[in-house]
Amino acid sequence: MAAQTLQQPSFLLANLKADSTTKPLLQRCQDLVKIIDEYPAKELHLIFPWLVESVFGSLDGILTGWNLRLLHSRNNEYNIAMEFLNPSGPMMKLVYKLQAEEYKYEIPVNYLPGPVKASIQEGVLPDCPLFHNKLQFPLSGLLTLNLALNPFEFFMFNFAYCLITPKSYPPGQHGSSTDSAYFVLVDTYLKYFLPSEGSVPPSPFSDSRGSVTAASPRSSSVSFAGYGVHSPSLLKHHIFHQPSVNADPSAQEIWRSETLLQMFVEIWLHHYSLEMYQKLQSPQLALLQYRLSMSSMPCQPHAPPGSGTLHTYQEPFTPTEEHVLVVRLLVKHLHAFSNSLKPEQLSSSPSAHSHTHTSPLEEFKRVVVQRFVQQKLYLFLQHCFGHWPLDASFRAVLETWLSYIQPWRYTGEKSNPQPDQNRAVPDKWESFVQENLLIYTKLFQVFLNRAVRTDLVNVKNALMVFRVAKVFAQPNLAEMIQKGEQLFLEPEHVLHHRQPRGYLTPGQGGSYLSSRQRVVTDMVFRVKSHVYALEGQDCQYKQMFGTELRGAVMKLMQIIAQARQTAKRISDHSNEVAANNSFLSWFGLGSSDLNNTFSGAEPEESGECLKKTHEFLDRALENLCQIFKLNQGQLTQLLSNLCSSEDDGNCKQLPDCIQGENGLILTDLGRRQIINGLRRFDIEYRGDPELQPIRSYENALLVRLFYRISSLVNERFGEHMNSLCSRPDFLGRLSRHYFTDCNSTTKLKQSPSSQHTLDRNRRPRLSLRPLASYRTMLLLLLFYMFGALLSLGPVSSTVLILAAGFLYGLFMTQLLCP
């Protein structure tokens, strides 16, 4: 797969392939260590693509490699793989050894993220420097277009791509664990190449390429029209366009950190529609400025701009929970990496920065979050918020969002190891909030839309609402967001009026007021450029603290209050059922109705879980009132009105429905009522009672035995029982008591799924299933023991039991079946 001329067959590669099927992993790794140390780069170059594929699997997912995503610390091969793939281990030593010789390895463009692939195939070079000067055009044209990567880039590409490659896991296994070898390796690589303390360890082999800019010299077979520098930014220069590659020795090592981060971001986060991808290009440039020259591709007709795949592409993107957890790990480490910037360099102004020597690593820390992650992570989270199922697995996406919007949690300060909820957000983070305004406000609005459609009685869903409310209720955060919104809504003409003609210091005849105006103007432009870069110039911004969103918050609070009531009702019902199923119920004092189950109750919503649900929802209401400064009196009135309107009698009504051709149809209000347990359809089993699932309080063998006996009796004497039950006299009523269910004729309000079964006739039959109940058997045993104490034999006791049963039947016939 190497991008070199045709090589002689490698006997070393053939031997390694043969050993891969016969030798265990430990012996293979030991052999590879010796080979890497002893063989020259020319031989190692031939085995490198195969070795990478055998470790990480093929890009198409057919070969699984070492299954790093399923390899856990309890496996015997875990330590072997971790030692071999360690940043200072044999595999990375091989990478550096090949890196010194400037070998190239090809990756088909088809395996790039969808937007990048479609853009390159259309003839447009992406704005990311990772793909610059690496395209290889074979004679067959664009159909086999490849990227030529150096060994480090090739290794990191395959490592990052391993996460999103579809895998077929064995039964009972899944790849969402955070203690897998892959997850631990990601954390190890981040700490090694993006260190919070110290610098990146140097490569053990000399590297003449210098930095990532010089890593891939431009191919002579293709030229790019309009190839230029990036748009101006808050920094003096772009980190990838440094004028002198060899000016600083430390700059020769920072390229690995940049390459690793670019690979992770591009492979893991770069999945969205091409229309959104176009918005990510530099707003000061044309929509797509980097155009490929078509002069070197005679077999490819020239396509006008904007044609072909640019407008038809839409990538299907379904991230997994494991994918999101790895992205969260990346976000948390980048915050810690960025926050490790020295205070004097963090507070230095751009003008002072231009005269002060700053190491490339410190410069990298300054821009890493805003420049490399912000835009793509915003679109990644926005897609997940809109497409993730409404279940508890959304917690991974939620925590990734909350980790990004709280960079102050990853400052490394140990003075307060247990953070206080009332601890205010420091003022120094105001600029971060303003430069990430949409990630706070728009994603909060999308979360509100999810929350109102979620079952908040479920303790896991209630916890997510509480987590969001708790984060946004941190003192000083809401004020920072409000100030950012005010800056964005600042009219353009006011800005031009405020902006002075020249930025003069007070010593040059200016004033401190003009200096303050300059700061405000810079803040306004910073916020506006952030919003327009993510949403476009024509975006319609909705204020987080505006009237419309305040109404949505009040609606959510009402649903939270309803969920609190439902949780309390479920808890009370569970307590009643538990009391009825006490020891006294064994003597017939409790209910034995097989359908006596509350539909809103689930296994995890009982006992302590319901108490936690109530607590989470209570605290969420308090935090929402604090965020939006709602009057406590209004909240109390809202809750009291809700309690009065949602009484127990209201719970017995059907959910809100409309009459359709085939029956009742639920409305959106009815769905919310069912989700939150406010109303429900009266559900009753309408099938054959004898064929209901065997309960835990029944003996399975006896249930099946009695069913066969009763079926034989019913088949032989069914007509006689039917004629007896049809009689209008006392004997008929007594027969109906024993052979039919007097309550079966009760008409319930129909749900859409039950209207075809309500009128089903049930023929009279003998049912012996109650005798298979452990309760019945215990009662019979007690009666026989009591008869033995009275010197009664088994026959006498049986006669007494039958007589008691007959008298009980006479009494119930007069009482229930008149």
C-alpha positions in Angstrom: 0.0 0.0 0.0 3.0 2.2 0.1 3.2 5.1 -2.3 6.5 4.0 -3.8 7.6 2.2 -7.0 7.0 -1.5 -7.2 9.1 -3.4 -4.7 10.5 -6.9 -4.6 8.4 -9.4 -2.6 9.3 -9.2 1.1 10.2 -12.6 2.6 10.0 -10.9 6.0 6.3 -9.9 5.3 5.5 -13.4 4.2 7.0 -14.9 7.4 5.1 -12.5 9.6 1.8 -13.2 7.8 2.4 -16.9 8.4 3.3 -16.4 12.0 0.1 -14.3 12.6 -2.1 -17.4 12.3 0.1 -19.8 14.3 1.9 -17.9 17.1 0.3 -16.3 20.1 0.3 -12.5 20.5 3.1 -12.5 23.1 5.5 -14.3 20.8 4.5 -12.3 17.8 5.2 -9.0 19.7 8.5 -10.3 20.9 9.5 -11.2 17.3 8.4 -7.7 16.1 10.5 -6.0 18.7 13.6 -7.8 17.5 12.7 -7.0 13.9 12.1 -3.3 14.5 15.5 -3.1 16.3 17.6 -5.1 13.8 16.1 -4.5 10.4 16.7 -1.4 8.3 14.0 1.0 7.4 13.9 -0.3 3.8 12.7 -3.7 5.0 10.4 -2.3 7.7 8.8 0.0 5.2 7.3 -3.0 3.4 5.7 -4.5 6.4 4.4 -1.3 8.0 1.0 -1.1 6.2 0.3 -4.8 6.9 1.3 -4.4 10.6 -1.0 -1.4 11.1 -3.9 -3.2 9.5 -3.2 -6.3 11.6 -3.4 -4.2 14.8 -6.3 -1.8 14.1 -8.2 -3.8 11.5 -9.0 -3.0 7.9 -10.7 0.3 7.1 -13.7 -1.5 5.6 -14.2 -3.4 8.9 -13.7 -6.9 7.4 -10.5 -7.6 9.4 -10.8 -6.9 13.1 -7.2 -6.8 14.1 -6.5 -7.0 17.8 -10.0 -5.9 18.7 -8.7 -3.1 20.9 -12.3 -1.9 21.6 -13.1 -5.3 23.2 -9.8 -5.9 24.9 -10.1 -5.2 28.7 -7.6 -5.3 31.6 -9.0 -8.7 32.6 -7.8 -10.2 29.3 -4.3 -11.8 29.2 -3.4 -10.0 26.0 -4.3 -6.5 27.4 -0.8 -5.7 28.9 0.9 -7.1 25.8 -1.0 -4.8 23.5 -0.6 -1.8 25.7 3.1 -2.2 26.0 3.6 -2.7 22.3 1.4 0.4 21.3 2.7 2.7 24.1 3.8 6.1 22.8 7.4 5.1 23.8 6.9 1.4 22.7 8.1 -0.6 19.8 5.3 0.4 17.4 5.9 4.1 17.8 9.7 3.4 17.5 8.9 1.8 14.1 6.9 4.9 13.1 9.8 7.3 14.0 12.3 5.1 12.2 10.3 5.2 9.0 9.5 8.9 9.5 13.2 9.7 9.3 13.3 8.2 5.8 10.2 10.2 4.6 8.2 7.2 3.3 4.6 7.8 2.2 1.6 5.5 2.6 -1.7 5.9 0.7 -5.2 6.1 2.1 -8.1 6.0 -0.3 -10.2 9.2 -0.3 -13.3 7.0 0.0 -12.4 6.4 3.7 -12.3 10.1 4.6 -15.3 11.7 6.4 -18.2 12.2 4.0 -18.0 16.0 3.6 -14.3 16.0 3.0 -14.5 13.1 0.5 -17.3 14.8 -1.5 -15.5 18.1 -1.5 -12.2 16.6 -2.8 -14.0 14.5 -5.4 -15.7 17.6 -6.6 -12.3 19.3 -7.1 -12.2 21.4 -3.9 -9.4 21.2 -1.4 -10.7 21.4 2.2 -9.6 24.2 4.5 -7.9 21.9 7.0 -4.1 21.8 6.5 -4.1 18.1 7.2 -5.2 17.4 3.7 -3.0 20.0 1.9 -0.3 18.8 -0.5 -1.2 15.1 0.0 -3.4 14.3 -2.9 -2.1 11.7 -5.3 -3.7 11.5 -8.8 -3.2 8.1 -10.5 -3.6 7.6 -14.2 -7.1 6.2 -13.8 -8.4 9.5 -12.7 -10.4 10.6 -9.6 -12.0 7.2 -9.1 -8.9 6.0 -7.3 -7.9 9.2 -5.7 -5.6 8.7 -2.6 -4.0 10.7 0.1 -0.2 10.2 0.6 0.5 10.3 4.4 3.8 10.1 6.3 4.2 7.2 8.7 3.0 9.1 11.8 -0.1 10.4 9.9 -0.8 7.0 8.5 -0.6 5.4 12.0 -2.8 8.0 13.6 -5.4 7.8 10.8 -5.8 4.1 11.2 -5.9 4.4 15.0 -8.6 7.1 14.9 -10.6 5.4 12.2 -10.7 2.2 14.3 -13.3 3.9 16.5 -15.8 4.5 13.8 -15.3 1.3 11.8 -18.5 -0.8 12.0 -17.7 -3.9 14.2 -19.7 -7.1 14.6 -19.3 -7.8 18.3 -19.6 -11.3 19.7 -22.9 -12.1 21.6 -22.9 -10.6 25.1 -20.1 -8.1 24.3 -20.2 -4.4 23.5 -17.7 -1.7 22.9 -18.9 1.1 25.2 -16.6 0.3 28.2 -14.2 3.0 29.3 -11.6 0.5 30.5 -11.0 -1.0 27.0 -7.5 -0.9 25.6 -8.6 1.5 22.9 -10.1 4.0 25.4 -7.0 3.8 27.6 -4.7 4.2 24.5 -6.5 7.4 23.5 -6.0 8.8 27.0 -2.3 7.8 26.9 -1.7 9.4 23.5 -3.4 12.6 24.5 -1.4 12.9 27.7 1.9 12.1 25.8 1.5 14.4 22.8 -0.6 17.1 24.5 1.1 17.3 27.9 -0.3 19.7 30.5 3.1 19.9 32.1 6.5 20.0 30.3 6.9 19.5 26.6 6.4 16.7 24.1 9.3 14.2 24.3 11.5 14.4 21.2 11.6 11.8 18.6 14.4 9.2 19.0 15.3 9.6 15.3 16.3 12.8 13.5 13.5 14.3 11.5 14.5 16.7 8.8 11.0 17.8 7.9 10.6 20.3 10.7 6.9 21.0 11.2 3.6 19.9 9.9 3.8 22.6 7.2 6.8 21.0 5.7 5.9 17.5 6.4 4.3 16.9 3.0 5.9 18.8 0.2 3.6 19.8 -2.6 3.4 17.3 -5.4 4.6 18.4 -8.7 1.8 16.6 -10.5 -0.9 19.1 -9.3 -1.1 22.8 -8.5 -3.7 24.6 -6.5 -5.3 27.8 -7.8 -6.0 30.4 -5.2 -3.9 28.7 -2.5 -3.6 31.4 0.2 -3.3 32.0 3.9 -6.1 31.8 6.4 -8.3 34.7 7.3 -7.1 37.1 10.0 -7.8 36.0 13.6 -7.2 37.3 17.1 -3.7 35.9 16.9 -1.0 37.5 14.9 -0.4 34.5 12.7 -1.9 31.1 12.1 -0.1 28.3 13.8 0.2 26.3 10.6 1.7 29.2 8.6 4.8 30.0 10.5 7.3 31.9 8.3 10.3 30.0 9.5 10.2 26.2 10.0 13.7 25.8 11.5 13.8 29.0 13.6 12.9 27.3 16.8 14.1 23.7 17.5 11.0 23.0 19.6 8.8 23.8 16.5 10.2 20.6 14.9 8.4 18.5 17.5 5.1 20.3 17.9 3.9 19.0 14.5 3.1 15.6 16.1 0.7 17.2 18.6 -1.0 19.1 15.8 -1.3 16.0 13.6 -2.7 13.8 16.3 -5.4 16.4 17.3 -6.3 17.1 13.6 -6.7 13.4 13.0 -8.9 12.9 16.0 -11.1 15.9 15.2 -11.4 15.2 11.5 -12.2 11.5 11.8 -14.4 11.6 15.0 -16.3 14.9 14.6 -16.3 15.7 10.9 -19.6 14.1 10.1 -22.5 16.3 8.9 -24.2 17.6 5.8 -22.0 19.2 3.1 -24.1 22.4 3.4 -23.0 22.7 7.0 -19.4 21.9 6.0 -19.4 24.8 3.6 -20.3 27.1 6.4 -17.2 26.1 8.3 -14.9 27.6 5.6 -13.3 31.0 6.4 -16.1 33.6 6.3 -13.7 36.2 4.8 -12.9 34.0 1.9 -15.2 32.8 -0.9 -17.4 29.9 0.1 -14.8 27.4 -1.3 -11.6 29.3 -2.0 -9.2 26.4 -2.6 -9.8 25.2 -6.2 -8.0 22.3 -7.8 -6.6 22.9 -11.2 -8.2 20.7 -13.7 -5.5 21.1 -16.3 -3.7 18.0 -15.0 -6.8 15.8 -15.4 -7.6 15.7 -19.1 -9.9 12.7 -18.7 -12.1 14.5 -16.2 -14.4 17.2 -17.7 -14.4 20.5 -16.0 -17.4 20.9 -13.7 -18.7 24.3 -12.8 -18.6 25.4 -9.2 -21.4 24.2 -7.0 -22.3 21.2 -9.2 -22.3 17.5 -8.6 -21.9 16.2 -5.1 -21.7 19.5 -3.4 -25.5 19.9 -3.3 -26.6 16.3 -3.3 -24.4 14.8 -0.5 -25.9 14.0 2.8 -23.9 11.6 5.1 -25.8 9.1 7.2 -24.2 9.5 10.6 -25.1 7.4 13.7 -22.5 7.7 16.4 -22.3 5.1 19.1 -22.2 5.6 22.8 -18.5 4.4 22.7 -17.8 7.1 20.1 -19.4 9.8 22.3 -17.5 8.7 25.4 -14.2 9.0 23.5 -15.1 12.4 22.3 -15.8 13.5 25.9 -12.4 12.2 26.9 -10.9 14.4 24.1 -12.9 17.4 25.3 -11.8 17.0 28.9 -8.2 16.6 28.1 -8.1 19.6 25.7 -9.6 21.8 28.4 -6.9 20.6 30.8 -4.2 21.1 28.2 -5.4 24.6 27.3 -5.8 25.6 31.0 -2.2 24.7 31.7 -1.1 27.8 29.8 1.1 30.0 32.0 -0.8 32.9 33.5 1.6 35.5 32.2 1.2 34.3 28.7 -2.5 33.9 29.0 -2.9 37.5 30.1 -0.5 39.0 27.7 -2.0 41.2 25.0 -1.5 40.5 21.3 0.9 43.4 21.0 3.0 42.2 23.8 2.9 38.7 22.4 4.5 39.8 19.2 7.6 41.0 21.0 7.8 38.2 23.5 9.1 34.7 22.7 6.5 32.1 23.1 7.1 28.4 22.5 5.0 26.7 19.8 3.5 24.4 22.5 2.3 27.4 24.5 1.0 29.0 21.3 -0.8 25.8 20.6 -2.4 25.7 24.0 -3.8 29.2 23.4 -5.8 28.3 20.3 -6.4 24.6 20.6 -10.0 24.7 21.8 -11.4 27.6 19.8 -9.6 26.9 16.5 -9.5 23.1 16.3 -12.6 21.8 18.2 -15.3 24.4 18.6 -17.1 24.4 15.3 -17.0 20.7 14.6 -17.9 19.7 18.1 -20.9 22.1 18.0 -22.2 20.4 14.8 -21.5 17.0 16.3 -23.5 17.7 19.4 -26.3 19.4 17.5 -26.7 16.3 15.4 -26.7 14.0 18.4 -29.2 16.2 20.3 -31.5 16.0 17.3 -31.2 12.3 16.4 -30.4 10.4 19.6 -33.2 8.2 21.0 -35.2 9.5 23.9 -33.7 7.1 26.4 -31.1 7.1 29.2 -28.2 6.4 26.7 -28.4 10.2 25.9 -26.4 10.7 29.2 -23.1 10.2 27.3 -24.0 13.1 24.8 -25.2 15.3 27.6 -22.1 14.9 29.7 -19.9 15.6 26.7 -21.8 18.9 26.2 -21.6 19.8 29.9 -17.9 19.0 30.0 -17.2 21.4 27.1 -19.2 24.3 28.5 -17.4 24.0 31.9 -13.7 24.5 31.2 -13.2 25.8 34.7 -13.6 22.3 36.0 -10.3 21.3 34.4 -8.0 23.9 35.7 -6.0 21.5 37.8 -6.5 23.6 40.9 -6.4 21.4 44.1 -7.3 24.0 46.6 -11.0 22.9 46.6 -11.1 19.2 45.7 -14.8 19.1 46.4 -16.5 21.8 44.2 -19.2 23.8 45.9 -22.4 24.2 44.0 -22.6 27.8 45.1 -19.1 28.6 43.8 -19.4 31.3 41.2 -17.9 31.0 37.8 -14.7 33.2 37.7 -14.9 36.3 35.6 -11.9 35.3 33.5 -14.2 32.8 31.7 -16.5 35.5 30.4 -14.6 35.6 27.0 -15.0 31.8 26.7 -18.7 32.0 27.3 -19.1 34.7 24.7 -17.0 33.0 22.1 -19.1 29.8 22.5 -22.4 31.5 22.9 -24.4 29.1 20.6 -23.0 26.0 22.4 -24.6 27.4 25.6 -27.9 28.9 24.3 -28.9 26.9 21.2 -28.1 23.5 22.6 -30.0 24.4 25.7 -33.0 25.2 23.6 -32.7 21.8 21.8 -32.4 20.1 25.1 -35.6 21.7 26.3 -37.4 20.2 23.2 -36.0 16.8 24.2 -36.9 17.1 27.9 -40.6 17.9 27.3 -40.9 14.6 25.3 -39.0 12.5 27.8 -40.5 10.3 30.6 -39.3 12.3 33.6 -40.6 9.8 36.0 -37.7 7.6 35.0 -34.9 8.4 37.5 -32.2 8.5 34.8 -34.1 11.0 32.7 -34.8 13.1 35.8 -31.1 13.1 36.6 -30.3 14.5 33.2 -32.7 17.4 33.6 -31.3 18.1 37.1 -27.7 18.0 35.7 -28.4 20.6 33.1 -30.3 22.9 35.5 -27.5 22.5 38.1 -24.8 23.5 35.6 -26.6 26.6 34.2 -27.6 27.6 37.8 -23.9 28.2 38.7 -23.6 31.8 40.0 -22.4 34.3 37.4 -22.9 31.9 34.4 -26.4 33.1 33.5 -25.2 36.8 33.6 -22.3 35.9 31.3 -24.7 34.4 28.8 -27.0 37.3 29.0 -24.1 39.7 28.4 -23.0 37.7 25.4 -26.5 37.8 23.9 -26.6 41.6 24.4 -23.3 41.9 22.6 -24.6 39.8 19.7 -27.8 41.9 19.4 -25.9 45.1 19.3 -27.0 47.0 16.2 -24.4 47.4 13.4 -24.9 51.1 13.1 -24.3 51.6 16.8 -21.0 49.8 16.4 -19.8 52.0 13.6 -20.9 55.0 15.6 -19.0 53.8 18.7 -15.8 52.8 16.9 -13.3 55.6 17.0 -11.4 56.7 13.9 -8.0 55.7 15.3 -7.0 53.6 18.3 -4.9 56.1 20.2 -3.6 55.6 23.7 -4.2 58.3 26.3 -0.5 59.4 25.9 -1.1 59.9 22.1 -4.1 62.2 22.6 -6.7 59.5 23.0 -8.8 58.8 26.0 -9.5 55.9 28.3 -13.2 56.0 27.1 -12.1 55.3 23.5 -10.0 52.5 24.7 -13.0 51.1 26.5 -15.1 51.5 23.4 -12.5 49.5 21.5 -12.7 46.7 23.9 -16.5 46.6 23.7 -16.4 46.7 19.9 -13.9 43.9 19.8 -16.1 41.8 22.1 -19.1 42.5 19.9 -17.3 41.4 16.7 -15.9 38.4 18.5 -19.4 37.2 19.4 -20.9 38.0 16.1 -18.1 36.2 14.2 -18.7 33.1 16.3 -22.4 33.0 15.6 -22.1 33.8 11.9 -19.3 31.2 11.5 -21.5 28.4 12.9 -25.0 29.4 11.7 -24.3 31.7 8.7 -25.1 35.3 8.1 -28.8 34.7 7.8 -29.3 32.9 11.1 -32.3 33.8 13.2 -31.0 33.9 16.8 -33.4 33.1 19.6 -32.5 34.6 22.9 -32.1 32.2 25.8 -33.6 34.7 28.2 -36.2 35.9 25.7 -40.0 35.7 26.1 -40.4 32.7 23.8 -37.8 30.5 25.6 -39.1 31.6 29.0 -42.5 30.2 28.0 -40.8 26.9 27.0 -39.1 26.8 30.3 -42.4 27.3 32.1 -43.9 24.4 30.1 -41.0 22.2 31.1 -41.5 23.2 34.8 -45.1 22.2 34.5 -44.2 18.8 33.1 -41.6 18.4 35.9 -44.3 19.1 38.4 -46.6 16.6 36.7 -43.8 14.0 36.8 -43.4 14.6 40.5 -47.0 14.0 41.1 -46.9 10.8 39.0 -43.8 9.5 40.9 -45.6 10.1 44.2 -48.7 8.3 42.9 -46.7 5.4 41.8 -44.9 5.3 45.1 -48.2 5.3 47.0 -49.7 2.6 44.8 -46.6 0.5 45.3 -46.9 0.8 49.0 -50.6 -0.2 48.8 -49.8 -3.2 46.7 -47.0 -4.2 49.1 -49.4 -3.9 52.0 -52.0 -6.0 50.2 -49.4 -8.7 49.4 -48.3 -9.0 53.0 -48.6 -12.2 55.0 -52.3 -11.7 55.5 -52.9 -11.9 51.8 -51.9 -15.6 52.0 -55.2 -16.2 53.8 -57.2 -14.6 51.0 -57.4 -11.1 52.4 -55.3 -9.6 49.6 -56.0 -9.2 45.9 -55.0 -12.1 43.6 -56.0 -10.3 40.4 -53.5 -11.2 37.7 -54.1 -7.8 36.0 -53.6 -5.8 39.1 -50.5 -4.0 37.8 -50.0 -0.2 37.6 -48.9 0.6 34.0 -46.7 3.5 35.0 -44.5 1.5 37.2 -41.3 -0.1 36.0 -38.7 -2.1 37.8 -36.2 0.8 38.3 -39.0 3.2 39.4 -39.7 1.8 42.8 -38.6 2.4 46.3 -35.3 4.4 46.4 -35.5 5.2 42.7 -38.7 7.1 43.1 -37.3 9.0 46.1 -34.3 10.0 43.9 -36.7 11.0 41.1 -38.6 13.3 43.4 -35.4 14.8 44.7 -33.9 15.4 41.3 -37.1 17.0 40.0 -37.4 19.2 43.1 -33.9 20.5 42.7 -34.3 21.0 39.0 -37.3 23.2 39.6 -35.3 25.3 42.1 -32.3 25.7 39.7 -34.6 26.7 36.8 -36.2 29.3 39.0 -32.7 30.6 39.8 -31.5 30.6 36.2 -34.5 32.5 34.8 -35.1 34.5 38.0 -38.7 33.2 38.3 -40.8 34.4 41.2 -41.2 31.7 43.8 -44.7 32.8 44.4 -45.6 32.2 40.7 -44.0 28.8 40.9 -46.0 27.9 44.0 -49.2 29.1 42.3 -48.4 27.0 39.2 -47.9 23.9 41.3 -51.0 24.4 43.3 -53.1 24.9 40.2 -51.6 21.7 38.8 -52.4 19.8 41.9 -56.0 20.9 41.8 -56.5 20.2 38.1 -54.7 16.8 38.2 -56.6 15.1 40.9 -57.0 11.3 41.3 -60.3 11.5 39.3 -58.4 13.1 36.4 -56.1 10.1 36.4 -59.0 7.8 35.6 -59.8 9.6 32.4 -58.6 8.5 29.0 -55.6 10.4 27.5 -56.5 13.2 25.1 -57.6 11.6 21.9 -59.6 12.4 18.7 -62.0 10.1 17.0 -60.6 8.6 13.7 -61.9 6.1 11.2 -60.5 3.1 13.0 -61.0 4.3 16.5 -59.3 6.8 18.9 -56.1 8.6 17.9 -53.7 10.0 20.4 -52.9 13.7 20.2 -49.5 15.2 21.2 -51.0 16.2 24.6 -52.3 12.6 25.0 -48.8 11.3 24.4 -47.3 13.6 27.0 -50.0 12.5 29.4 -49.1 8.8 28.9 -45.3 9.4 29.1 -45.6 11.3 32.4 -48.2 8.8 33.8 -50.9 11.5 34.1 -53.5 9.4 32.3 -53.6 6.0 30.9 -55.9 3.5 29.0 -57.5 0.9 31.2 -55.6 -2.1 30.1 -57.0 -5.6 30.8 -56.0 -9.0 29.5 -58.6 -10.1 26.9 -57.1 -13.4 25.9 -57.7 -16.9 27.3 -57.1 -16.7 31.1 -55.8 -20.2 31.1 -53.0 -19.2 28.7 -51.6 -16.3 30.7 -47.9 -16.5 31.5 -47.1 -18.6 34.6 -46.7 -16.3 37.6 -43.9 -16.5 40.2 -46.5 -17.5 42.8 -47.6 -20.5 40.7 -46.2 -24.0 40.3 -45.4 -24.4 36.6 -45.8 -28.2 36.6 -49.2 -28.0 38.3 -50.4 -25.2 36.0 -49.7 -27.3 32.9 -51.2 -30.5 34.5 -54.4 -28.7 35.6 -54.7 -27.1 32.2 -54.7 -30.5 30.5 -57.3 -31.9 32.9 -59.6 -28.8 32.7 -59.3 -28.9 28.9 -60.4 -32.5 28.8 -63.4 -31.8 31.1 -64.4 -28.7 29.1 -64.2 -30.5 25.8 -66.4 -33.4 27.1 -68.9 -31.5 29.2 -68.8 -28.1 27.6 -72.4 -28.3 26.2 -73.8 -29.3 29.6 -72.0 -26.4 31.4 -73.3 -24.0 28.7 -76.9 -25.1 29.2 -76.6 -24.9 33.0 -75.2 -21.4 32.9 -78.0 -20.4 30.5 -80.7 -21.1 33.0 -82.3 -18.1 34.6 -82.9 -19.7 38.0 -80.8 -20.1 41.1 -79.0 -23.1 39.7 -78.0 -21.1 36.7 -76.6 -18.3 38.8 -74.6 -20.9 40.9 -73.3 -22.5 37.7 -72.2 -19.1 36.3 -70.3 -18.4 39.6 -68.2 -21.6 39.2 -67.9 -21.8 35.4 -67.7 -18.1 34.4 -66.2 -14.8 35.5 -68.9 -12.5 36.7 -66.7 -9.5 36.2 -65.9 -10.4 32.6 -68.9 -8.5 31.3 -67.7 -5.2 32.7 -67.3 -2.7 29.9 -64.1 -0.6 29.9 -63.4 2.5 27.9 -61.9 1.4 24.7 -58.3 2.0 23.7 -57.5 1.9 20.0 -55.9 -1.5 20.3 -58.6 -3.2 22.3 -61.8 -2.3 20.5 -61.8 -5.5 18.4 -61.6 -7.8 21.5 -64.0 -6.2 23.9 -67.1 -8.1 22.6 -65.4 -11.5 22.5 -67.7 -14.2 24.0 -66.3 -16.4 26.7 -67.8 -19.8 26.9 -68.4 -21.4 30.4 -65.5 -23.6 31.5 -63.9 -25.2 34.4 -60.7 -23.6 35.6 -58.4 -25.6 37.9 -55.5 -23.1 37.7 -56.2 -21.4 41.1 -55.2 -24.8 42.7 -51.7 -24.4 41.3 -51.1 -21.3 43.4 -48.7 -21.7 46.3 -51.1 -19.7 48.4 -53.9 -22.2 47.7 -51.6 -25.1 48.4 -50.5 -23.6 51.7 -54.1 -22.9 52.8 -55.1 -26.5 51.9 -52.1 -27.8 53.9 -53.1 -25.7 56.9 -56.7 -26.9 56.7 -55.5 -30.6 56.7 -53.2 -29.9 59.6 -56.0 -28.3 61.5 -58.2 -31.3 60.7 -55.5 -33.6 62.0 -55.4 -31.7 65.2 -59.2 -32.3 65.5 -58.7 -36.0 64.8 -60.2 -35.7 61.3 -59.0 -38.0 58.6 -58.1 -36.8 55.0 -61.5 -37.8 53.7 -63.4 -35.9 56.4 -61.2 -32.9 55.9 -61.8 -33.0 52.1 -65.5 -33.2 52.6 -65.4 -30.2 55.0 -63.4 -28.2 52.5 -65.8 -29.0 49.7 -68.7 -28.1 51.9 -67.1 -24.8 52.8 -66.5 -24.1 49.2 -70.1 -24.9 48.3 -71.4 -22.6 51.1 -69.0 -19.8 50.0 -70.3 -20.2 46.4 -73.9 -19.9 47.6 -73.0 -16.7 49.5 -71.1 -15.2 46.6 -73.9 -16.1 44.2 -76.4 -14.1 46.2 -73.9 -11.2 46.7 -72.2 -10.8 43.3 -74.3 -12.6 40.7 -77.9 -11.8 41.5 
